[in-house]
Amino acid sequence: MSKRLFSEFDSVSSKQWKQKIQFDLKGADYNETLVWNTNDDISVKPFYHSDDFDEFPKPSKTKATAWNICETIFVANAEKSNLKALDSISRGADSIKFIIPSEDISIESLLESINVLSIPIHFELQFLSPDFVKKIVSFSEKENIYINTDIIGNLAKAGNWFENLNNDFSKFETIVNLTHSFSIETSLYQNAGANTVQQLAYTLAHANEYLNRLGNEQPLNVIFNVSIGTNYFFEIAKLRALRLLWDTLATEYQINTDCHIFATPTKRNKTLYDYNTNLLRTTTECMSAILGGTNTISNLPYDAIYRKPNEFGDRIARNQLLVLKHESYFNKVNNPSDGAYYIESITNQLAEKALELFKYIEIHGGFLNQLKDGTIQRKIKESAAKEQEQFNTGKEVLLGTNKHPNEKNKMKDQLELYPFLKTNKRKTLIQPILEKRLSENLEQKRLKNEN
């Protein structure tokens, strides 16, 4: 029936569509009127067609039916954090991420009564200790435990190694031998203002620094911690491009071409005033993450930039994901964005441009070398400044902040956390990459003028 129905219509080529559009434009230039360029220098066309592809893209390996809802918990007290984790699991969390500040934390107490065979556990250690990692590995099954070990990420963010280059890499290699995994903290680049191509290229170059030292370790598993921005389709394409790029790099090293993507909404576009709009932003960002093929999502509470972790904010953040997963059918199709001409085209363009930039970085000494000479920091600053200018002039809109602000909204008495960039004067080996939200300058002025 469907074949007879569609056989009644002649196919229309991309050229015919364009001719029709140009006729309707009545003399206006097609490229100037309908084609626009992103900050990544990618041209976005008014329509996409199968003619755009020499061969149709292969199906992706993503499994959107299997993504996990993760609750992130900062561990100040092992017993309290354990109770919070158990409560989150009972309320729908599929996974837990513990941020551990020191080696004094008891792993036994932290994981008490948590079924690590069915609940994946992520550990973000704010220190470098093979002995502590041994405790984690000996206590639980390796297959469901993810330990974030990223010494270069720490260098980029803090400006210093934990100790020094040699000691850090020695401990890093010991941890990798224990866990057969390492992580790449890519969210730093997004939150600092890097464009999408830069994020992908820096992530690949960052990973390549480790692979250069580790060589061919076949069972190696890699975790990419990614921040998801507000450009809906481009963020879907970004995650898809990341998998393509990692597959290319891992194939060269003859190691595991699969990776685990851990996604969190970006902080860069979150606002202090009219903070309920953050709920809308995080919802669409989580949608992008799911459609892009992420494995695990930890949502950002709407009040995270100015309020300490609280039961209400955490519950709402978790419920956003529960609604997407169980009521919005975002866990019913494994590769929902496959075959969408627009997304496929953006994916390919992002991957190609990121690969070019990656090659440039490698030719000029590699990622660490460019961090040390300040090239990476300078390029991110340039991208951030361009985006900031767009926000300041209203081209980049954050509703409720630089467009349609509610002047009656007062926030001075609600601040439990300092919501702006903190700078501490100290000696660093390199210039750190600093995360900064777009609306910070405007918000500081509004706070100052509050009655």
Summary of the structure (lengths in Angstrom):
residues: 451
radius of gyration: 23.0
end to end distance: 69.4
largest distance: 73.4
contacts: 1388
relative contact order: 0.12
helix: 49%
strand: 11%
